[in-house]
């Protein structure tokens, strides 16, 4: 009846018509502009057909429809309201037409049905879901809300409260949850999906399965009185506000749209949804979060492109050795085991091995406690880690990850020792956070097989792995390490060698900004509060405590020596060094900028430590309050400018990779989309002006010529 590039319409002998989504140009089905146009054409053909008794919606791909094409959003965000509403209205018209067909409709959900993909399912009368499928409305994760009827149809199907939680939480829903909520009518095995869906549709056609009243309910007002609606809205709003915070307007906007439309019929309610969608599309959060989504896709594509050399000569990693146990080594070994890699964990003493095994077993125990892993599977996973005091068996490992103490002399000795025990084609990496990979490679006979592999702590929770290319690192080695990082479930970003590499180098500019504020008498507690309010998960003082002040104090020397033209050593002791010399190492010692105690539930909490306050006041004078914008500028402009130096020097290949490195590595606020996106949103001319304002304090603030040129031309990073 109709054939396009993204879908087809067929009429079967039974009288049932079928719209089958099958995008010929993509690996998955998306609701892009072409699909919307072709769906409209298929519905036109359906309207003119005779003898049709029902409609089946299906997919020829392993997924149903993964959602809208996000790349098309970027252009729409800059459009006017009329153009935007026209875009939303075109597919709303399609879904309304499906809902208004003079015969029953059913959808066979064979895989992911997300966003617009789930919204088309909601327009059908009957929904049958494969036990391998997932459904959901994840638009909140992009700073927007559903725009094709999700906030209208879902609450009328599963109730206001549950729908609000689904939409605001943006989580993908498993079949059992979808069935329990009433979002789908049946869950069946994948191989029975088509037959069961057709059978249910046949029963509806024969009048044995009533569907008209359900269709009418989706078109009517919600069946809640004013008191019930008011209580539900207040409760859900409060719950969502507590989780989302003030920097994420989308969840509350979606709930408010649902509440406003609760007393309306479908068409009027869809207009409320479209208005809310448009308003959110104009927010900086939406621009940042959609941009971040696209940057993440670019990051994944870049990583996969780098692994292509494995086909012609790179080494495919199947087993690993972790050299150096403890908490970090145990975390790396755990990540290997949980992803199916056998891991030898080697150290020179039993207490370190015990600490590493305790770290791994503790993480597995948490998975069991949360119901995410069966106890037997946990034991089987732990058995993949083999603790050892010797190198026995390391010659069978494809890669070694060195994670010993952060001292160059020690690492060189260990790396040379490891190399002598491994096969000639084995890959060796160092989990150093600052030490030059090129320098460490001088201890090796095969420097081409060596790279940096910087994990972030805690290893199991932080997605980023920085892969550092030394001067002699081969492309094949990079391919192997990137592929291995992907296998560990991590987000690899390849950078070139320099002091601190990418993330720590730029983060130290942020920390130096903090140190300079402290030297001028700033109260670290105020700075922490201001930066947390700005969006960081923790302020710089608290971050130092979490990372470990001993680690930071050591890294200061590396950064000052390596980039002395900007990281200028202070005339007197830096605050972090002062804390370190006093034995205040942060959380690991229970004292740093704060002290750490257990609350009634046994959780570790930070509290004000007057000793730390007194130490800083003794060194830098009585604490005084600073203007909040000055604090933000002096922290963030130093950081942003150092990132531009890295881009200028080719340390990182693109703004997208840089932005995702800071989001995945140090928890940069996702609603700001990364450092480069923040610079774009703020305006490079404003960044340069702030840098000039504070350049007399430190060269860290002085804008680069590339920043000035880009600002003068009205340019941006994206």
C-alpha positions as CSV (number, residue, x, y, z in Angstrom):
1,X,0.0,0.0,0.0
2,X,3.0,2.3,0.7
3,X,6.7,1.9,0.8
4,X,9.2,4.5,2.0
5,X,12.8,4.6,3.3
6,X,11.7,4.4,7.0
7,X,8.5,2.4,7.0
8,X,6.0,0.5,4.9
9,X,2.3,-0.1,4.9
10,X,0.9,-3.6,3.9
11,X,-2.6,-5.0,3.9
12,X,-2.8,-8.7,4.8
13,X,-5.4,-11.2,3.6
14,X,-7.1,-11.0,7.0
15,X,-7.9,-7.4,6.4
16,X,-5.4,-6.2,9.0
17,X,-3.1,-3.5,7.8
18,X,0.5,-3.2,9.1
19,X,2.8,-0.2,9.4
20,X,6.3,-1.6,9.9
21,X,9.1,0.7,10.9
22,X,12.3,-0.2,9.1
23,X,14.7,2.7,8.5
24,X,16.9,1.7,5.5
25,X,19.5,4.4,6.3
26,X,20.0,3.8,10.0
27,X,20.8,0.8,12.3
28,X,17.8,1.8,14.5
29,X,14.4,3.3,13.9
30,X,14.1,7.0,14.8
31,X,11.3,9.5,14.6
32,X,13.2,11.9,12.4
33,X,11.6,14.3,9.9
34,X,11.6,11.7,7.1
35,X,9.8,9.2,9.3
36,X,7.1,11.7,10.4
37,X,6.5,12.6,6.7
38,X,6.3,9.0,5.6
39,X,4.0,8.1,8.5
40,X,1.7,10.8,7.3
41,X,1.8,9.4,3.7
42,X,1.1,5.9,5.0
43,X,-1.9,7.1,6.9
44,X,-3.1,8.9,3.8
45,X,-2.9,5.6,2.0
46,X,-4.7,3.9,4.8
47,X,-7.5,6.4,4.7
48,X,-8.2,5.6,1.1
49,X,-8.0,1.9,1.5
50,X,-11.0,-0.4,1.6
51,X,-11.6,-3.6,3.6
52,X,-9.2,-2.7,6.4
53,X,-10.3,-4.1,9.8
54,X,-7.5,-3.2,12.1
55,X,-3.9,-1.8,12.2
56,X,-0.8,-3.5,13.5
57,X,2.3,-1.3,14.3
58,X,5.6,-3.2,14.2
59,X,9.3,-3.0,13.6
60,X,11.6,-4.9,11.4
61,X,14.6,-4.0,13.5
62,X,15.7,-5.4,16.9
63,X,14.3,-2.2,18.5
64,X,10.9,-0.6,18.0
65,X,11.7,3.2,17.8
66,X,14.4,4.7,20.0
67,X,12.9,8.2,19.9
68,X,13.2,11.4,18.0
69,X,16.3,12.3,16.0
70,X,18.1,14.6,18.5
71,X,20.3,16.1,15.9
72,X,17.1,17.8,14.5
73,X,16.5,19.5,17.8
74,X,19.5,21.8,17.6
75,X,18.1,23.7,14.7
76,X,14.6,23.8,16.3
77,X,16.0,25.4,19.5
78,X,16.8,28.5,17.5
79,X,13.4,28.7,15.8
80,X,10.4,30.8,16.5
81,X,7.4,29.6,18.4
82,X,5.2,29.1,15.3
83,X,7.8,27.0,13.5
84,X,8.5,25.0,16.6
85,X,4.8,24.3,17.3
86,X,4.4,23.4,13.7
87,X,7.1,20.8,14.0
88,X,5.5,19.3,17.1
89,X,2.0,19.5,15.6
90,X,2.9,17.5,12.5
91,X,3.6,14.3,14.3
92,X,0.9,15.0,16.9
93,X,-1.5,15.0,13.9
94,X,-0.1,11.6,12.9
95,X,-0.6,10.1,16.3
96,X,-4.1,11.6,16.6
97,X,-5.0,10.0,13.3
98,X,-3.9,6.6,14.5
99,X,-6.0,7.1,17.7
100,X,-9.0,8.1,15.6
101,X,-9.0,5.2,13.1
102,X,-12.5,3.5,12.7
103,X,-11.0,0.2,13.8
104,X,-8.8,-1.1,16.6
105,X,-5.0,-0.7,16.6
106,X,-2.3,-2.7,18.3
107,X,1.5,-2.3,18.6
108,X,4.1,-5.1,19.0
109,X,6.9,-3.6,21.1
110,X,9.9,-5.8,20.2
111,X,12.7,-3.7,21.7
112,X,13.4,-0.2,23.0
113,X,10.4,2.1,22.5
114,X,11.6,5.4,24.0
115,X,10.4,9.0,23.7
116,X,8.5,9.4,20.4
117,X,8.7,5.7,20.0
118,X,6.8,5.1,23.2
119,X,4.4,8.0,22.4
120,X,3.2,6.3,19.2
121,X,2.6,3.1,21.2
122,X,0.5,5.2,23.6
123,X,-1.7,6.3,20.7
124,X,-2.5,2.7,19.9
125,X,-5.4,0.9,21.5
126,X,-3.5,-2.3,22.5
127,X,0.2,-2.6,23.5
128,X,1.9,-6.0,23.7
129,X,5.5,-5.9,24.9
130,X,8.4,-8.4,24.4
131,X,10.0,-9.6,27.7
132,X,13.2,-8.3,26.2
133,X,11.9,-4.7,25.5
134,X,11.9,-1.5,27.5
135,X,9.7,1.6,27.3
136,X,10.0,5.1,28.6
137,X,10.0,8.8,28.1
138,X,13.6,10.0,28.7
139,X,13.2,13.6,27.4
140,X,13.8,15.1,30.9
141,X,17.4,13.9,30.5
142,X,17.7,16.4,27.6
143,X,16.3,19.3,29.5
144,X,13.0,19.1,27.7
145,X,9.7,17.2,28.1
146,X,7.6,14.8,25.9
147,X,6.2,16.7,22.9
148,X,4.1,14.1,21.1
149,X,1.4,13.4,23.7
150,X,3.4,11.7,26.4
151,X,2.2,14.0,29.2
152,X,-1.4,13.7,27.9
153,X,-1.9,10.0,27.2
154,X,0.3,8.4,29.8
155,X,-1.4,9.9,32.9
156,X,-4.8,8.9,31.4
157,X,-3.6,5.3,31.0
158,X,-1.6,4.7,34.3
159,X,-2.7,7.5,36.6
160,X,-1.3,11.0,37.3
161,X,1.1,10.0,40.1
162,X,2.8,7.1,38.3
163,X,3.0,9.0,35.0
164,X,4.5,12.0,36.7
165,X,7.2,9.8,38.3
166,X,7.9,8.0,35.0
167,X,8.2,11.3,33.1
168,X,10.1,13.3,35.7
169,X,12.4,10.3,36.5
170,X,13.1,9.7,32.7
171,X,13.9,6.1,33.5
172,X,13.5,3.2,31.1
173,X,10.8,0.8,32.3
174,X,11.2,-2.9,32.3
175,X,8.3,-5.1,31.1
176,X,7.1,-6.1,34.6
177,X,6.9,-2.5,35.7
178,X,5.1,-1.5,32.5
179,X,2.5,-4.3,32.8
180,X,1.9,-3.6,36.5
181,X,1.3,0.1,35.8
182,X,-1.1,-0.6,33.0
183,X,1.1,1.0,30.3
184,X,1.0,-2.3,28.3
185,X,-1.6,-5.0,28.1
186,X,0.6,-8.0,27.9
187,X,4.2,-9.2,28.1
188,X,5.2,-12.2,26.1
189,X,8.4,-14.0,25.0
190,X,10.0,-12.4,22.0
191,X,9.2,-15.3,19.7
192,X,5.5,-15.1,20.6
193,X,5.2,-11.3,20.2
194,X,3.8,-11.1,16.7
195,X,1.3,-14.0,17.1
196,X,0.0,-12.7,20.5
197,X,-0.4,-9.1,19.2
198,X,-2.3,-10.3,16.1
199,X,-4.5,-12.5,18.3
200,X,-5.4,-9.7,20.6
201,X,-6.1,-7.4,17.7
202,X,-8.3,-10.1,16.1
203,X,-10.3,-10.3,19.4
204,X,-10.8,-6.6,19.4
205,X,-11.9,-6.7,15.7
206,X,-14.4,-9.5,16.6
207,X,-15.8,-7.4,19.5
208,X,-14.5,-9.9,22.1
209,X,-12.0,-7.4,23.5
210,X,-13.4,-3.9,24.3
211,X,-11.2,-1.0,23.3
212,X,-13.5,1.9,22.6
213,X,-13.9,3.0,26.3
214,X,-10.1,3.0,26.8
215,X,-9.7,5.1,23.7
216,X,-12.4,7.5,25.0
217,X,-10.6,7.8,28.3
218,X,-7.4,8.9,26.6
219,X,-9.3,11.6,24.9
220,X,-11.1,12.9,28.0
221,X,-10.1,14.8,31.1
222,X,-8.4,12.9,34.0
223,X,-10.8,11.3,36.4
224,X,-9.6,13.1,39.5
225,X,-11.5,15.6,41.6
226,X,-9.9,18.9,42.5
227,X,-8.8,17.8,45.9
228,X,-7.2,14.6,44.5
229,X,-5.4,16.5,41.7
230,X,-4.2,19.2,44.1
231,X,-2.8,16.6,46.6
232,X,-1.1,14.6,43.8
233,X,0.4,17.6,42.2
234,X,1.8,19.0,45.5
235,X,3.2,15.7,46.6
236,X,4.8,14.8,43.2
237,X,6.1,18.4,42.8
238,X,7.8,18.3,46.2
239,X,9.4,14.9,45.6
240,X,10.7,15.9,42.2
241,X,12.0,19.3,43.4
242,X,14.0,17.6,46.1
243,X,15.7,15.3,43.6
244,X,16.1,17.6,40.6
245,X,17.1,20.9,42.4
246,X,16.8,24.4,41.1
247,X,19.1,23.9,38.1
248,X,16.8,21.5,36.3
249,X,13.5,23.1,35.3
250,X,12.2,20.4,33.0
251,X,10.8,17.9,35.6
252,X,8.7,20.5,37.4
253,X,7.6,22.0,34.0
254,X,6.4,18.6,32.9
255,X,4.4,17.9,36.0
256,X,2.9,21.4,35.9
257,X,1.8,20.8,32.3
258,X,0.2,17.6,33.3
259,X,-1.7,19.3,36.1
260,X,-2.8,22.2,33.9
261,X,-4.1,19.8,31.2
262,X,-5.8,17.4,33.6
263,X,-9.2,19.0,33.2
264,X,-8.9,19.2,29.4
265,X,-9.7,17.0,26.5
266,X,-6.9,15.6,24.3
267,X,-6.5,18.3,21.8
268,X,-6.5,21.2,24.3
269,X,-4.1,19.2,26.5
270,X,-1.7,18.7,23.6
271,X,-1.5,22.4,23.2
272,X,-0.5,22.8,26.8
273,X,2.2,20.2,26.3
274,X,3.5,21.9,23.2
275,X,3.7,25.3,25.0
276,X,5.6,23.7,27.8
277,X,7.9,21.9,25.4
278,X,8.7,25.1,23.5
279,X,9.4,27.1,26.7
280,X,11.9,24.4,27.9
281,X,13.5,24.3,24.4
282,X,14.6,28.0,24.9
283,X,16.4,27.3,28.2
284,X,20.2,27.1,28.5
285,X,19.7,23.8,30.3
286,X,18.1,22.3,27.2
287,X,20.7,23.6,24.9
288,X,23.5,22.2,27.2
289,X,21.9,18.8,27.7
290,X,21.0,18.2,24.1
291,X,24.5,19.3,23.2
292,X,25.9,17.0,25.8
293,X,23.9,14.1,24.3
294,X,25.3,14.8,20.9
295,X,28.8,15.2,22.3
296,X,28.5,11.8,24.0
297,X,27.5,10.2,20.7
298,X,30.5,11.8,19.1
299,X,32.7,10.5,21.9
300,X,31.5,7.0,21.3
301,X,32.0,7.2,17.6
302,X,35.5,8.6,18.0
303,X,36.4,5.8,20.4
304,X,35.1,3.1,18.0
305,X,36.9,4.6,15.1
306,X,40.2,4.3,17.1
307,X,39.6,0.6,17.6
308,X,39.5,-0.2,13.8
309,X,43.3,-1.0,13.9
310,X,42.5,-4.1,15.9
311,X,41.5,-5.7,12.6
312,X,44.9,-5.2,11.1
313,X,47.3,-5.6,14.0
314,X,46.3,-4.3,17.4
315,X,46.1,-6.7,20.3
316,X,42.7,-7.7,21.5
317,X,42.6,-7.8,25.3
318,X,41.1,-10.9,26.8
319,X,42.8,-10.9,30.3
320,X,44.5,-8.3,32.4
321,X,47.0,-7.8,35.2
322,X,46.6,-5.1,37.8
323,X,50.0,-4.2,39.4
324,X,49.4,-2.6,42.8
325,X,46.5,-3.5,44.9
326,X,44.9,-1.4,47.6
327,X,41.6,0.5,47.0
328,X,42.5,1.8,43.6
329,X,43.9,-1.6,42.4
330,X,41.0,-3.4,43.9
331,X,38.6,-1.1,42.1
332,X,40.3,-1.7,38.7
333,X,40.3,-5.4,39.3
334,X,36.6,-5.3,40.3
335,X,35.8,-3.5,37.0
336,X,37.6,-6.1,35.1
337,X,35.9,-9.0,36.8
338,X,32.4,-7.5,36.6
339,X,32.9,-7.1,32.8
340,X,34.1,-10.6,32.4
341,X,37.9,-10.1,32.2
342,X,40.0,-12.5,34.3
343,X,42.4,-10.3,36.4
344,X,45.6,-11.1,38.1
345,X,46.1,-8.6,41.0
346,X,49.8,-8.4,42.1
347,X,51.3,-6.6,45.0
348,X,54.4,-6.9,47.2
349,X,52.6,-7.5,50.5
350,X,49.5,-9.3,51.8
351,X,47.8,-6.4,53.5
352,X,47.6,-4.5,50.2
353,X,46.2,-7.6,48.5
354,X,43.7,-8.0,51.3
355,X,42.6,-4.3,50.9
356,X,42.2,-4.8,47.2
357,X,40.1,-7.9,47.6
358,X,38.0,-6.3,50.3
359,X,37.3,-3.4,47.9
360,X,36.2,-5.8,45.2
361,X,34.2,-8.1,47.4
362,X,32.6,-5.0,49.1
363,X,31.4,-3.6,45.8
364,X,30.0,-7.0,44.8
365,X,28.2,-7.3,48.1
366,X,26.5,-4.0,47.5
367,X,25.2,-5.3,44.2
368,X,23.8,-8.4,45.9
369,X,22.2,-6.3,48.7
370,X,20.5,-4.1,46.1
371,X,19.2,-7.2,44.2
372,X,21.3,-6.4,41.1
373,X,23.3,-9.7,41.4
374,X,22.7,-13.2,42.7
375,X,25.0,-14.3,45.5
376,X,26.4,-17.2,43.4
377,X,27.1,-14.9,40.5
378,X,28.9,-12.5,43.0
379,X,31.2,-15.4,44.1
380,X,31.8,-16.4,40.5
381,X,32.7,-12.8,39.6
382,X,35.1,-12.4,42.6
383,X,36.8,-15.7,41.5
384,X,37.9,-13.9,38.3
385,X,40.4,-11.9,40.4
386,X,43.5,-13.8,41.4
387,X,45.6,-12.0,44.1
388,X,49.3,-12.8,44.1
389,X,52.6,-11.8,45.4
390,X,54.5,-13.1,42.4
391,X,54.4,-12.6,38.6
392,X,53.4,-16.2,38.0
393,X,50.8,-16.2,35.1
394,X,51.4,-12.6,34.0
395,X,53.0,-13.8,30.8
396,X,49.5,-15.0,29.8
397,X,47.9,-11.6,30.3
398,X,47.3,-9.3,27.3
399,X,47.5,-6.0,29.3
400,X,49.0,-4.7,32.5
401,X,47.6,-1.7,34.4
402,X,50.2,-0.4,36.8
403,X,48.6,1.3,39.8
404,X,51.4,1.7,42.4
405,X,52.4,4.7,44.4
406,X,52.5,8.0,42.4
407,X,56.3,8.4,42.4
408,X,58.2,8.4,39.1
409,X,61.2,6.4,40.3
410,X,59.1,3.7,41.8
411,X,56.8,3.4,38.7
412,X,59.8,3.2,36.4
413,X,61.2,0.2,38.3
414,X,57.9,-1.5,38.5
415,X,57.1,-1.0,34.8
416,X,60.5,-2.3,33.7
417,X,60.0,-5.4,35.9
418,X,56.5,-6.0,34.5
419,X,57.7,-5.7,30.9
420,X,60.3,-8.3,31.5
421,X,57.7,-10.8,32.6
422,X,55.2,-10.3,29.8
423,X,55.1,-11.3,26.2
424,X,56.6,-9.0,23.6
425,X,53.2,-8.0,22.2
426,X,51.6,-7.3,25.5
427,X,50.3,-3.8,26.2
428,X,51.5,-2.0,29.4
429,X,49.7,1.0,30.9
430,X,50.2,3.3,33.9
431,X,47.3,4.6,36.0
432,X,49.3,7.7,36.8
433,X,47.4,10.9,37.3
434,X,50.2,13.4,36.5
435,X,53.5,11.7,35.7
436,X,54.7,12.1,32.0
437,X,54.0,8.9,30.0
438,X,56.9,9.8,27.7
439,X,59.2,10.0,30.7
440,X,58.0,6.7,32.2
441,X,58.4,5.1,28.8
442,X,62.2,5.6,29.0
443,X,62.4,2.7,31.4
444,X,60.9,0.3,28.8
445,X,62.4,-1.7,25.9
446,X,59.1,-1.5,24.0
447,X,57.8,2.1,24.6
448,X,55.5,1.7,21.5
449,X,53.5,-0.8,23.6
450,X,53.0,1.6,26.5
451,X,50.3,4.2,27.2
452,X,48.7,6.0,30.1
453,X,45.4,4.7,31.4
454,X,44.1,7.1,34.0
455,X,41.1,5.8,35.9
456,X,39.2,8.1,38.2
457,X,38.2,7.3,41.8
458,X,36.0,5.5,42.7
459,X,36.7,3.4,39.6
460,X,33.4,1.6,39.5
461,X,31.4,4.9,39.6
462,X,33.4,7.3,37.4
463,X,32.8,6.6,33.7
464,X,35.9,8.4,32.3
465,X,39.2,6.8,31.5
466,X,41.9,9.1,30.2
467,X,44.1,7.3,27.7
468,X,47.4,9.1,27.3
469,X,49.6,8.8,24.2
470,X,53.3,9.2,24.9
471,X,55.8,10.3,22.2
472,X,56.5,6.7,21.2
473,X,53.1,5.1,21.8
474,X,51.9,3.3,18.7
475,X,48.4,3.7,17.1
476,X,47.9,-0.1,17.6
477,X,48.5,0.3,21.3
478,X,46.0,3.1,21.5
479,X,43.5,1.0,19.6
480,X,44.0,-1.9,22.1
481,X,43.6,0.3,25.1
482,X,40.6,2.1,23.8
483,X,38.9,-1.2,23.0
484,X,39.8,-2.5,26.4
485,X,38.4,0.6,28.1
486,X,35.1,0.2,26.1
487,X,35.0,-3.4,27.2
488,X,35.3,-2.2,30.8
489,X,32.2,-0.1,30.3
490,X,34.1,3.1,30.4
491,X,34.2,6.3,28.3
492,X,37.7,6.6,26.9
493,X,39.1,10.0,25.9
494,X,42.5,9.9,24.2
495,X,44.8,12.8,25.0
496,X,48.4,13.7,24.4
497,X,51.1,13.7,27.1
498,X,51.6,16.8,29.2
499,X,51.9,17.6,32.9
500,X,48.6,16.5,34.5
501,X,47.3,15.4,31.1
502,X,43.9,16.9,30.4
503,X,41.6,16.6,33.3
504,X,44.0,17.1,36.2
505,X,45.8,19.9,34.4
506,X,42.6,21.9,33.9
507,X,41.2,20.9,37.3
508,X,44.4,22.2,38.9
509,X,43.8,25.6,37.4
510,X,40.4,25.5,39.2
511,X,42.2,24.5,42.4
512,X,44.8,27.2,42.0
513,X,42.0,29.6,41.7
514,X,40.7,28.3,45.0
515,X,44.2,28.6,46.6
516,X,44.5,32.2,45.5
517,X,41.1,33.1,47.0
518,X,42.2,31.5,50.3
519,X,45.4,33.5,50.3
520,X,43.3,36.7,50.0
521,X,41.3,35.7,53.0
522,X,38.3,33.9,51.5
523,X,36.4,31.5,53.7
524,X,36.6,28.1,52.1
525,X,33.1,27.3,53.4
526,X,31.7,30.2,51.4
527,X,33.6,29.2,48.3
528,X,32.3,25.6,48.6
529,X,28.7,26.8,49.0
530,X,28.9,29.2,46.1
531,X,30.4,26.6,43.7
532,X,27.8,23.9,44.9
533,X,25.1,26.4,44.2
534,X,26.6,27.0,40.8
535,X,26.2,23.3,40.1
536,X,29.3,21.4,41.2
537,X,28.5,18.2,43.2
538,X,30.9,19.5,45.8
539,X,32.9,22.6,46.4
540,X,36.7,22.7,46.0
541,X,37.6,22.3,49.7
542,X,35.3,19.3,50.0
543,X,36.6,17.9,46.7
544,X,40.2,18.1,47.9
545,X,39.2,16.1,51.0
546,X,37.5,13.4,48.8
547,X,40.3,13.2,46.3
548,X,43.0,13.1,49.0
549,X,45.0,16.1,50.1
550,X,48.2,14.0,50.0
551,X,47.6,13.2,46.3
552,X,46.9,16.9,45.6
553,X,50.0,18.1,47.5
554,X,52.2,15.8,45.4
555,X,50.6,16.9,42.2
556,X,51.2,20.6,43.0
557,X,54.9,20.0,42.6
558,X,54.4,18.3,39.2
559,X,52.2,21.0,37.9
560,X,54.3,23.9,39.1
561,X,57.4,22.3,37.6
562,X,55.8,21.4,34.4
563,X,53.8,24.6,33.7
564,X,55.7,27.2,35.7
565,X,54.7,30.1,33.4
566,X,51.1,29.9,34.7
567,X,51.2,27.7,37.8
568,X,53.4,29.9,39.9
569,X,54.6,28.6,43.2
570,X,53.3,30.8,46.1
571,X,55.8,32.5,48.3
572,X,54.5,30.7,51.4
573,X,52.8,27.3,51.9
574,X,49.7,26.5,49.9
575,X,46.7,25.6,51.9
576,X,46.7,22.0,50.6
577,X,50.4,21.6,51.4
578,X,49.7,23.1,54.9
579,X,47.0,20.5,55.5
580,X,49.2,17.7,54.2
581,X,52.1,18.7,56.5
582,X,49.7,18.7,59.4
583,X,48.7,15.1,58.6
584,X,45.2,16.2,57.4
585,X,44.7,14.1,54.3
586,X,41.0,14.5,53.9
587,X,38.4,11.8,54.2
588,X,41.0,9.0,54.3
589,X,42.4,10.4,57.6
590,X,39.1,11.8,58.9
591,X,40.3,15.4,58.8
592,X,41.1,17.9,56.1
593,X,39.3,21.1,55.3
594,X,36.4,19.4,57.2
595,X,36.3,16.6,59.7
596,X,34.3,13.4,59.1
597,X,32.1,11.7,61.5
598,X,29.4,9.0,61.4
599,X,25.8,10.0,61.7
600,X,23.1,7.9,63.4
601,X,22.7,5.7,60.3
602,X,26.4,5.0,60.2
603,X,27.0,7.2,57.2
604,X,30.1,9.4,57.0
605,X,29.2,13.1,57.0
606,X,31.4,16.2,56.9
607,X,31.2,18.8,59.7
608,X,32.9,22.1,60.3
609,X,36.4,21.7,61.9
610,X,37.4,24.8,63.8
611,X,41.0,23.5,63.8
612,X,41.1,23.8,60.0
613,X,39.4,27.2,60.1
614,X,42.0,28.3,62.7
615,X,44.9,27.0,60.6
616,X,43.8,29.0,57.5
617,X,43.1,32.2,59.5
618,X,46.5,32.0,61.2
619,X,48.2,31.7,57.8
620,X,46.0,34.1,55.7
621,X,44.2,36.3,58.2
622,X,40.6,36.4,59.3
623,X,38.1,35.0,56.8
624,X,36.1,37.5,54.9
625,X,33.1,37.3,52.5
626,X,33.6,37.7,48.8
627,X,31.1,38.7,46.1
628,X,29.6,35.4,44.7
629,X,30.2,36.3,41.1
630,X,33.9,37.1,41.8
631,X,34.2,33.6,43.3
632,X,32.6,32.0,40.3
633,X,34.7,34.0,37.8
634,X,38.0,33.3,39.6
635,X,37.3,29.6,39.9
636,X,35.8,29.0,36.4
637,X,37.7,31.4,34.2
638,X,41.0,30.0,35.3
639,X,39.7,26.5,34.5
640,X,38.3,27.5,31.2
641,X,41.4,29.4,30.0
642,X,43.6,26.4,30.9
643,X,41.3,24.2,28.8
644,X,41.8,26.6,25.9
645,X,45.6,26.2,26.3
646,X,45.0,22.4,26.0
647,X,42.9,22.8,22.9
648,X,45.5,25.2,21.3
649,X,48.3,22.7,22.1
650,X,46.4,19.7,20.7
651,X,46.3,17.9,24.1
652,X,42.7,17.0,23.4
653,X,41.3,16.7,19.9
654,X,38.0,18.5,20.2
655,X,35.8,20.6,22.5
656,X,33.2,17.7,22.6
657,X,35.8,15.3,23.9
658,X,37.0,17.9,26.4
659,X,33.6,18.6,27.7
660,X,32.6,15.0,28.2
661,X,35.9,14.3,29.9
662,X,35.0,16.8,32.7
663,X,31.4,15.6,32.9
664,X,32.5,12.0,33.2
665,X,35.7,12.5,35.1
666,X,35.0,15.2,37.8
667,X,31.3,15.7,37.8
668,X,31.1,19.0,35.9
669,X,27.5,20.1,36.1
670,X,25.6,18.3,33.3
671,X,23.0,21.1,33.0
672,X,25.9,23.4,31.8
673,X,27.0,20.8,29.2
674,X,30.7,21.1,29.7
675,X,33.3,23.8,29.9
676,X,33.3,24.8,26.3
677,X,29.5,24.9,26.2
678,X,29.5,27.0,29.4
679,X,31.9,29.4,27.6
680,X,29.6,29.6,24.6
681,X,26.6,30.2,26.8
682,X,28.4,32.9,28.8
683,X,29.9,34.5,25.7
684,X,33.7,34.3,25.0
685,X,33.8,38.1,25.1
686,X,32.6,38.0,28.7
687,X,35.0,35.2,29.5
688,X,37.9,37.3,28.1
689,X,36.7,40.4,30.0
690,X,36.7,38.5,33.3
691,X,40.1,37.1,32.5
692,X,41.5,40.5,31.8
693,X,40.0,41.8,35.1
694,X,41.9,39.2,37.1
695,X,45.1,38.7,35.0
696,X,47.0,40.9,37.4
697,X,46.5,38.3,40.1
698,X,47.8,35.4,38.0
699,X,48.6,34.5,34.4
700,X,46.2,31.7,34.8
701,X,43.4,34.2,34.0
702,X,45.0,35.9,31.0
703,X,43.0,35.0,27.8
704,X,44.8,33.3,25.0
705,X,45.1,34.9,21.6
706,X,42.8,32.2,20.2
707,X,40.1,33.2,22.8
708,X,40.4,36.9,21.8
709,X,40.3,36.1,18.1
710,X,37.3,33.8,18.5
711,X,35.5,36.4,20.7
712,X,36.2,39.2,18.3
713,X,34.7,37.2,15.5
714,X,31.6,36.3,17.5
715,X,32.7,32.7,17.4
716,X,31.9,29.7,19.7
717,X,33.2,26.3,20.3
718,X,30.1,24.6,18.9
